[in-house]
Amino acid sequence: MSSRQFYAVNILSALAWAPAHVFPGVLLGMALNLAGLSPGRLAILLIVGLIAVSAAGQALRYYLNPHPFPAPPCQKRK
């Protein structure tokens, strides 16, 4: 691929990628603004959400791990 083609595709991908990652945050901010959440309630909501996501991740990790404790070391035969 020539450098001219690379830069053209790179710029086009950046123009598509940036709005795709920024727009959901903008929509969430607008929704919270329309809902009338105060900054204090928003902070509490975020903290509770982070705790819930962390707890769910830990539960999923424990559930998917077949051996949550390390196996005992092998003993030498005599």
C-alpha positions as CSV (number, residue, x, y, z in Angstrom):
1,M,0.0,0.0,0.0
2,S,1.4,3.3,-0.9
3,S,1.7,6.1,1.7
4,R,-0.8,8.2,-0.2
5,Q,-3.4,5.4,0.1
6,F,-2.5,4.7,3.7
7,Y,-3.0,8.3,4.7
8,A,-6.3,8.6,2.8
9,V,-7.7,5.5,4.5
10,N,-6.3,6.5,7.9
11,I,-8.0,9.9,7.8
12,L,-11.3,8.4,6.6
13,S,-11.2,5.8,9.4
14,A,-10.4,8.5,12.0
15,L,-13.4,10.5,10.8
16,A,-15.6,7.5,11.2
17,W,-14.0,6.2,14.5
18,A,-14.0,9.4,16.5
19,P,-17.8,10.1,16.3
20,A,-18.6,6.5,16.9
21,H,-16.8,6.6,20.2
22,V,-17.8,10.2,21.3
23,F,-21.4,10.1,20.3
24,P,-22.6,7.5,22.9
25,G,-21.1,9.7,25.7
26,V,-22.8,12.8,24.3
27,L,-26.1,10.9,24.2
28,L,-25.7,9.7,27.8
29,G,-24.9,13.2,29.0
30,M,-27.9,14.6,27.2
31,A,-30.1,11.9,28.7
32,L,-28.8,12.6,32.2
33,N,-29.4,16.3,31.7
34,L,-32.9,15.7,30.5
35,A,-33.6,13.4,33.5
36,G,-32.6,16.3,35.8
37,L,-29.9,14.4,37.8
38,S,-27.9,16.6,40.2
39,P,-24.1,16.1,40.3
40,G,-24.4,14.5,43.8
41,R,-26.9,11.9,42.6
42,L,-24.9,11.3,39.5
43,A,-21.8,10.6,41.5
44,I,-23.7,8.2,43.7
45,L,-25.2,6.5,40.7
46,L,-21.7,6.1,39.1
47,I,-20.2,4.7,42.3
48,V,-23.0,2.2,42.8
49,G,-22.7,1.2,39.1
50,L,-19.0,0.7,39.4
51,I,-19.5,-1.5,42.5
52,A,-22.1,-3.5,40.7
53,V,-20.0,-4.1,37.6
54,S,-17.0,-5.0,39.8
55,A,-19.0,-7.5,41.8
56,A,-20.5,-9.0,38.7
57,G,-17.0,-9.4,37.2
58,Q,-15.7,-11.0,40.3
59,A,-18.7,-13.4,40.4
60,L,-18.2,-14.3,36.8
61,R,-14.5,-14.9,37.3
62,Y,-15.2,-17.2,40.2
63,Y,-17.9,-19.0,38.3
64,L,-15.7,-19.6,35.2
65,N,-12.6,-20.6,37.1
66,P,-12.7,-24.4,37.6
67,H,-9.9,-24.3,40.2
68,P,-10.1,-21.2,42.4
69,F,-7.5,-22.5,44.8
70,P,-4.0,-23.6,43.7
71,A,-3.4,-27.3,43.4
72,P,-1.2,-28.9,46.1
73,P,2.4,-29.6,45.1
74,C,3.2,-33.1,43.8
75,Q,4.7,-35.4,46.4
76,K,7.9,-37.4,45.6
77,R,7.5,-41.2,45.6
78,K,9.9,-43.2,47.6
